[in-house]
Amino acid sequence: MKVCIIGGGLTGLTAAHALSGDAEIDLFEKQAVTGGCLSSYTFGTFSIEKYYHHCFSNDTAFFSLLNDLGLSGRLSWRSASTGYVAGDRIYPLTTPLEILKYPFLSLADKARLAYLVLRVRSINTAELDTVTAEDYVKRTLGDGVYTSFFVPLLNAKFGENRHDVSAAWLISRIAIRSDRGTAGERLGYLDGGFCQLIDALEGSIRKKGGRIRTKTQVTTLRRNDTAWEVNGETYDTVISTIPPQELERIGGPATGPIRYQGAACATIGLSRDIAGGIYWLNMKDPAPYGAVVAHTNFIPREQYGCHIVYLASYFTGSLPQNADRQMIGDFCRRFSVRPDEILWSRMAVDPFAGPVYTVGYRSKIPAYQHGGLFMAGMFSLPNYPERSMEGAVRAGHEAAALVRRNVLHG
């Protein structure tokens, strides 16, 4: 039985890992390396993800995959502090005292926000799928909390799409990040980087006879009487992990478009810490990036020999020209960074970084199975209302289970 998997991100690799050995696997990835948004840069003595990543305490499917690959022992848990940048000043927002001192929310606003965080896990997000985040926050917390606290977050994540984002996403976002203490949010990271997960998945697939074809874009997909033709080669079934509209463009089923946005992420090596020891800084004022993620205030800089920060930006349509220069230039001005303090920089751009979780998104999620073809990815149900590595692994496993049941054993 021959299975084609389109896309070598975490979902595609997970599905290939689950099926290899029982089926003849061909995985097609258009980039030079697999991993998708979980791919990494390598700098001689260390690797660092092109886009910031961490896992959460409830990521059970992800933990099971790590265990299966012999990587569980490398998972460490650390506290991640947060803050806001406003008026070129950093405001820590990790401890209760720091939150009380934050000047852009009234005491009543802070009390309402704290009450929401305390009860967030009990809120039924399915009921919020058709409610905008804007309407929900204004109704439950007031205009002040929305304008001063949530607008910068929504702008950073969704830009011009922020008015259409569902409250289901926002509440899920808060809930997934509610495992926290006075030292900050509790997050997991693989010592040595998540590149180890990608390498282990590749190794497992190849060891069981699977083929991974990098630098190979799928351009044609066609169904004949008994099989699928992918770039002219015949397969019994196909698992696609690329956006539904991209699959339709090359010959796949018409399931309806899912609105996607792109991500542009600058990774910078620095000679000093610019974030005051804080891991995650949200930008309250307009900037060409929505957050500064100081990776080495989460993972010790000794593993890298320098301080590392990410400048995270999302976009719709085309990325502005010279976006990297604009982002780094603003960063240097805002944080008083001299050119000689930048040791290196890299820019990663993905035009399909993830879906925009607009109101009514749940009804637009395509089913896994469409005739003899299967679809899974960031658009799938396990990644809604909030996408994560856990969701990517679950989607890959669920698609593989359906292939096993309906094709291999059907």
N, C-alpha and C positions, 0 to 999 in steps of 0.2 A: 504494500500500500504506500503510495507516494503522496506526501503532504507538502504543499508550498506554504511558507509563512512569509508574508510581506511586511517588512519592518523589523528592525533589530533593536528596538528599545526594550525596556524591562518586560513589557507584556509579551512581545514576540519571543524573547529569549526564554521566558518562563514557560510559554506554551511549547516551544521546541524542546526544552528540557523535559517536560512532562511526557511528551510523545516519543522522543527519540529512544531507540531500542525496540519499540513496537511498530514503528513506521519508518519509512525512508524519508528523511527530512531535508528539505532545501530551504534555507532562510536567506531572503534577499534584503540587503541593506544598501541604500544609495550612497551613504557616507563612507569614508575610508575606515571608520571604526564603528563597532556596535555600541549600544548603550543609550542612544538617543540623548535625552536631557540628563541622563546619568553618566554620560561619558566624561572623561577626565583629560587634563593636561598632564604631561610627564616632564619633570625637571630633574633628570639625573637621579638625585637621591630621594625624591618624593613625587607623589601624584596628588592632584587636587581637582575636584569636580569642576566642570565648566559652569555649572549652575549649583548654587548652594543646596545642600541636602541634609536631612536628618530624619530619623524615624521617631515614632510615638509609642507610648507604653502599651497601647491596645492593638498594636500591629501583629496580630497572631499569625496570619498567613505568611507575612514577611519573616517572622521569627522561625517558622517551620521551614521555610526555604533555606534560611541561613543554616539551620541545623542539618538539613539534608545535604548541604554542600560542605559541611565541616567548618563553618565560619562563626558559629555561635560564640565561641570563646573570644572572638575579637570585638564583640559588641560591648561598648562601654556607655555608661549613662552619666550625663553631666548637666549642670544647671546653666541655663541660658538667660542672661539678663536682657532687659529691654529699655528703650527710652525714645524720646522724641527730640528732633532738632527743630528749633523754632527761633527765628531771628539770629541764625548762626550760633546759637547756644544749645548745648546738650542738656536735656532734662531727663535724668534717670527716672524710670517708672517701674521699678521691680519691687521694692519693699513698700509696705503700707505707708510708712512715713514719707517716702519719696512721692507716692501718689497724692498724699494729702498736701504736699508742698507744690504740686503742679499748678501753675497760675492760670491756665486757660480753661479750667472747669470750676464751676462753683461747688461748694460743699454738697449742695443738694444734688447736683449733676453726678458727683463722685459716688454718692450714696445709691443713686438709681443704677449707675453702671455696675457697682459692686453687687447689688441685688441681682442684676441680670446674670452676672458671671456665676454667682452661687447657685442659681437654679437652671443654668443653661442646659445641663445634661438631661433634664426632665422635659424639655420642650420638644414637641413633636414636629420635626422639620418637614414632614410630608404635608402638613397643613399650611406651611409657609411657602410652598412652591409657586403659588400664583400671587404672592405679595412681594412688592419690591422692598429691598433692604431700606431704602430711603423712607418709605411710608411706615415701615415697622418701627424703625428707630425713633422717628419723630413722634409716633403715636405712643410708644411705650417709655421712651427716655427723654423726649423733648428736643426742640430745635437746637438748643445749646450743645448737647452731647453730640448730636448729629454733625453740626457744623464744625465744632472744635476738635472732635475726636475721630469720627468715622469718615468724614469727607476725605481727609488726607489718605486714609487707608484704602478707601474705595477708588480714589483717583490713582493711587500708586498701583493698584492691582488691575483696574479695568479702564482707566482713562475715560474717554468719551462714552463708554458703555456703562458707566457706573449707575446711571439712572434706571437701567433695565435689569440690574442684577437682583436675583431673588433673595428674600430674607432667609430662605432655607440655606443658601450658601453661607451667609454671614453668621447665622447661629451655629452651623456646623463648624465653621472656622474657629469660633470662640470655644466651642466644646472640645475640639480636638487638641486645643492648646491650654486646657484648663488643669492639666496635671502639673501643678506648680507649688512651690513653697516660698519662703521668704527670700531664698537665694535666686529664685527665678524659675522658669519653665524647665521641666525635666525632659530632656531629649536624648536620643541615642545616635551613636556614630560608630562606624567601623574603624578601629584603629588601623591606620595605614590607608584609609580611604575606601569608598564604595567601588573603586576600580577592581578590588578583589572579588566582589560579587559578580561583576561582569566577566572577569577572567574565568572564574569558577564555572559560570553558566556556559561560556564558550567551550571550556575544556570538557565539561560533561557531555555537551551535545556532540562534539567531535569524537570523543571516546566511544560513544554509542553509534558512530557511523554517520551522524548528521553532517551536512555541508553548510557552511556559512559563507555566503557570497557578498563580500563588501564591494563598494564602488559599483554596484549593480542595481540600477533603478528599474523597477517594473514599469513598462510603458504600454503593454497590451495584455488584456485579460479577456478571455472568450470562453463561453460554454459551448461545447459540442454535445452530441447525443449522450455520451457516457462519461465525459470527463471535462476538466478545465485545461485550457491552454494559457500558460503564463510565459510571455516573451517567446512564444512558439513551442515551449516544452509542455508535455502532458502530465497532469497530476489528477489524482483521484479526488482531492479536495483542497481547499485553500482557506487559510486563516489570514485575514487582513487586519493589521493594527494601525493603518494610516487613517486620516480623517475620512469620513464617509463620502464627502464631496470629491475628494481626490481619488477615491476608489471608483466612484461613478464615472469620473472623467476618463479612466483607462479601460472602462468596460464593465464595471461592477454594477450591482443593483442600485436603483434609485430609491433611497431610503429617506430622502429629505436632508437638506444641508444643516449642519451644526455650525453656529457662528464660532469661529476661532479667533484668537489673538496671538501675536508674536511676542517673543521675549528677546531682549538685548541685555546681555549681562557682561559687564566689564570686571575682570579679575585683576587685582593689582597687588604686587609685592612691595612692601614698604619697609623702611628702616626703623619706624617707630609706630606705636599705637596712636591712632588719631581719635578713637572712640571712647576714651576715658574708661577703658575696661569693660565697656558694654558690648554685648554680642549683636543685638539687633536695634538699629536706629531707624525709626520712621521719620519721613520728612514732612513736617507740617506745612512749610512754605513751598510754593512751586519750585520744582527743580527738574532737570532732564532725567532723573531717576527717582524712584519712590522710596527706596530704602537703602541704607548702608549696612551691610552684613559683615561684621568684623569676625571672620572665621577663627582667627587666632585669639579671640577673647572667649572662644568656646572650646577649641582644641589647642593645646599648648603650642606656642610658636617654636619650641625646641624641635618639634617634628619637621619643621620646614626651614629653619634658619632665617626666617624673616616674618614680618607681620603680613597677613593676607586679608584683604577686604574685597567684597563684591559690591558693585553698584548695580542694583536691580531695576530694570525698566521693562514695561510692557507697551506694545503698540498695536494699532489696527491699521491694516493697509500696508503701505510702504514705510520702511524705517527712514527717518530723516538722514540726509547726507551728512557725512562726518559725525555720526552720532557718538562714536567713541571719543572723538576729540572734545565734543561738547560736554559729554558726561565727565570726562577726566578733568577738563578745564574748570568746570563748575565745582567739582569736588576739591580741587587744589585751592581754589579761591575761598570756598566756604569753610574748609578745615585747615587753612593756612599751611598747605603742604608745598614745600619747595620742590622744583624739578629733580634735584639731586637726591631727594628722599624716596623717589619712585625707582625701585630696583628693576622691575619688569611689569608689563601689562599685557593682557590678552582680551580679546572681545569675541564672545560667542553670540550668534544670532540664530534663532529658530522661528520661522514665520508661522509655524503651527505649534506653538508651545503648549496650548491647551484651550479647551472650550471656554466660552463666556457663559456663565451659568445664569442666563436670563430667566425671567418669570416664565413658568410653564415648561421649563427644560425637561422635567421628568417625562412628559408626554412625547418628547422628541427623541428620547433615547432609542436607538435602533436595537432590535432583537439580536441575539448572538447568531442565530441561524437564518439563512436566506437560501433555501434550496440546498444545494450541495456546497455552499460557501458559508464561512463563519466570519464574524466581525467582532473584534474586541480591542479596547484601547482606552485612552483617556476619556473618550466619550461614553464609555459603558457605565452601567448602573453602579458597580463597586466604587467608582470614582465620583459619585454624586451623593451628597452635595459638595464634597470637598475632595479634590484629587490628592493622591499620595502614592508612595511606593507600595503601601499596603493594597491600595485599590488596583494598581497596575498588576501586582502579583495575583490578586484574586481574579481579575478579568482574564489573565492568561490561563490560570488553572481551570476556570469555568468553561472557557472556550475549548480547551484541550479535553475536558471531561465529556463535552457534547460530541466532539469529533470521535472520541474513543467509543462512546455509546452508539452513535448513529451512523458512523462510517466504518470504523475498524471492526466493530462487533455487530453492525446493523444487518 
